[in-house]
């Protein structure tokens, strides 16, 4: 039985969970919009381990969401995970945040339409999201990419079969989904404790560990950094 510490800091929702065989044991979550990940992540980790009566050396691995999502949030999460793994000499697991969202959705939703496709969405500001298409077997059907949510995309999507959209990226487009009943919008799905525990357990069983030196966040797209005129 693997004792795994998992957390995700890619979105405004902060989740930390200690799990065993995909079963959450102790957890902390913060769903406020204050983006206090830097202040609360390590506090949550300490509280979870203390409540469980376990030491960090008892862990079999540390798992972290690698994005796409907030540039700052991802750096906070991955730095914490790497620091723990380096200090404890434990394996590092890097999981895509869209995979965690998908796992959370599947834990919360008992059934989907046969042949449906599932599209977790992370907010990328304005009407843009990061997303990836999955089958109900959790296998990806395309690559992670930014997407602008508009009527043209919905028209094309509605003709291809039943689609489920969820995540904080989907939550900002409620008016759009109301016009397209063929697109199933599932509100308030976040990269939560059940999704983290499920994903981390699968990665651990499959031996899918990240390189402590070379694992980097999946930002989704390059940072939009403007250089002032005249700057070198």
C-alpha positions in Angstrom: 0.0 0.0 0.0 1.5 3.3 -1.1 1.2 6.4 1.2 1.1 9.4 -1.1 1.1 13.1 -0.5 -0.5 15.0 -3.4 -1.3 18.7 -4.1 -2.3 21.0 -6.9 -1.6 24.8 -7.1 -2.3 25.4 -10.8 -5.7 27.1 -10.2 -7.2 29.3 -7.5 -8.3 26.1 -5.8 -5.7 24.7 -3.5 -5.9 21.0 -2.5 -3.6 18.9 -0.4 -4.3 15.2 0.4 -2.6 12.3 2.0 -3.9 9.1 0.4 -3.4 5.4 0.5 -4.4 3.2 -2.5 -6.4 6.1 -4.0 -8.3 6.5 -0.8 -8.1 10.0 0.8 -7.1 9.8 4.4 -6.6 13.5 5.5 -6.8 16.6 3.4 -7.1 20.4 3.3 -8.7 22.6 0.6 -9.0 26.3 0.0 -11.4 27.4 -2.6 -11.2 31.1 -2.0 -10.1 33.5 -4.7 -7.3 35.0 -2.6 -4.5 32.9 -4.2 -2.7 32.4 -0.9 -0.9 29.2 -2.1 2.5 30.5 -1.1 1.3 31.1 2.5 -0.9 28.1 2.9 0.6 25.2 1.0 3.3 24.2 3.5 0.9 24.9 6.4 -1.6 22.5 4.9 1.1 19.9 4.3 2.2 20.1 8.0 -1.4 20.0 9.2 -2.3 17.0 7.1 0.7 15.0 8.2 0.2 15.9 11.9 -3.5 14.9 11.7 -2.6 11.6 10.1 0.0 10.9 12.8 2.6 10.2 10.0 6.0 11.6 9.3 7.1 12.9 6.0 9.6 10.0 5.9 6.7 7.6 5.9 5.7 8.7 2.4 6.2 6.5 -0.6 6.1 9.5 -3.1 5.0 13.1 -3.5 2.7 14.0 -6.4 2.0 17.5 -7.7 -0.2 19.0 -10.5 2.1 20.3 -13.2 -0.5 22.5 -15.1 -1.5 24.1 -17.3 -2.5 27.0 -15.1 -1.2 29.9 -13.1 2.5 30.6 -13.8 3.1 31.6 -10.1 1.0 28.8 -8.7 2.7 26.1 -10.7 6.2 27.3 -9.6 5.0 27.3 -6.0 3.7 23.7 -6.2 6.5 22.2 -8.1 9.2 23.9 -6.0 7.6 22.5 -2.8 7.3 19.0 -4.3 10.9 19.0 -5.5 12.1 20.3 -2.2 10.3 17.5 -0.3 11.5 14.8 -2.6 15.1 16.0 -2.6 15.2 16.2 1.2 13.4 12.9 1.8 14.9 11.0 -1.1 11.4 10.1 -2.3 10.1 9.7 -5.9 8.4 12.7 -7.5 5.2 12.3 -9.5 4.2 15.1 -11.9 0.5 14.9 -13.0 -1.2 17.1 -15.5 -3.8 19.3 -13.8 -6.3 18.5 -16.6 -5.8 14.8 -15.7 -6.6 15.6 -12.0 -9.7 17.5 -13.1 -10.7 14.6 -15.3 -10.2 12.1 -12.4 -12.2 14.4 -10.1 -15.1 14.5 -12.6 -15.1 10.8 -12.9 -15.2 10.4 -9.1 -18.2 12.8 -8.9 -20.2 11.7 -12.0 -21.4 8.1 -12.0 -22.4 7.9 -15.7 -21.7 9.6 -19.0 -23.4 9.1 -22.3 -21.9 6.2 -24.4 -19.2 7.6 -26.8 -19.1 10.9 -25.0 -15.9 13.0 -24.8 -14.8 14.8 -21.7 -13.1 18.2 -21.8 -11.6 19.5 -18.5 -10.9 23.2 -18.8 -8.6 25.5 -16.9 -9.2 29.2 -17.0 -6.7 31.1 -19.2 -8.4 34.5 -18.8 -11.0 36.3 -20.9 -12.8 33.6 -22.9 -9.7 31.4 -23.4 -9.1 28.1 -21.6 -6.5 25.3 -21.5 -8.1 22.0 -22.4 -7.7 18.5 -23.7 -10.2 16.0 -25.0 -10.5 12.6 -23.3 -12.6 9.5 -23.8 -14.6 8.0 -20.9 -11.7 5.5 -20.5 -9.5 8.5 -19.5 -7.3 8.1 -22.6 -6.4 11.5 -24.3 -7.7 12.1 -27.8 -5.6 15.1 -28.6 -2.9 17.3 -27.1 -3.3 20.0 -24.4 -3.8 23.4 -26.1 -5.3 26.8 -25.5 -8.8 27.3 -26.8 -11.1 30.3 -27.2 -14.7 29.5 -26.2 -17.1 31.0 -28.8 -20.2 30.2 -30.8 -18.2 28.8 -33.7 -16.4 26.3 -31.5 -19.7 25.3 -29.9 -21.4 24.9 -33.3 -18.7 22.5 -34.4 -18.5 20.6 -31.1 -22.3 20.1 -31.0 -22.2 18.3 -34.3 -19.7 15.7 -33.1 -21.6 14.0 -30.3 -22.1 14.5 -26.6 -19.4 16.6 -24.9 -18.9 17.2 -21.2 -17.1 20.4 -20.2 -16.0 21.2 -16.6 -13.5 23.1 -14.6 -13.0 26.8 -13.7 -12.5 27.5 -17.4 -16.0 26.1 -18.2 -17.6 27.9 -15.3 -17.0 31.3 -16.8 -19.0 30.4 -19.9 -22.3 29.5 -18.4 -24.3 31.8 -20.8 -22.6 30.1 -23.8 -23.5 26.6 -22.6 -27.1 27.5 -22.1 -27.4 28.0 -25.9 -26.0 24.5 -26.7 -27.8 21.7 -25.0 -25.7 19.1 -26.8 -22.8 20.3 -24.7 -23.1 19.1 -21.1 -21.8 21.7 -18.7 -21.0 20.3 -15.2 -20.4 23.2 -12.8 -18.0 23.5 -9.8 -15.5 20.7 -10.7 -12.1 21.5 -9.3 -8.7 19.6 -9.0 -9.8 18.2 -5.7 -8.8 15.6 -3.2 -10.5 12.6 -4.9 -9.0 13.5 -8.3 -5.5 13.9 -6.8 -5.7 10.7 -4.9 -6.9 8.7 -7.9 -4.3 10.2 -10.3 -1.4 9.8 -7.9 -2.3 6.2 -7.2 -2.4 5.4 -10.9 0.9 7.1 -11.6 2.5 5.3 -8.7 1.3 1.8 -9.7 2.4 2.4 -13.3 5.9 3.7 -12.2 5.4 7.0 -13.9 7.8 9.1 -11.9 9.2 12.5 -12.9 12.9 13.6 -13.0 13.7 15.7 -10.0 16.0 17.9 -12.0 14.2 18.2 -15.3 10.5 18.1 -14.5 9.0 21.5 -15.3 5.5 23.0 -15.2 3.2 22.8 -18.2 2.3 26.4 -18.6 0.1 25.9 -21.6 1.6 28.8 -23.6 4.5 31.2 -23.3 4.3 34.0 -20.8 3.2 37.3 -22.3 6.1 39.5 -21.4 6.3 42.9 -23.1 9.7 44.6 -23.2 9.8 48.4 -22.8 11.0 50.3 -25.8 14.7 51.1 -25.6 15.4 48.2 -23.1 18.2 46.0 -24.0 
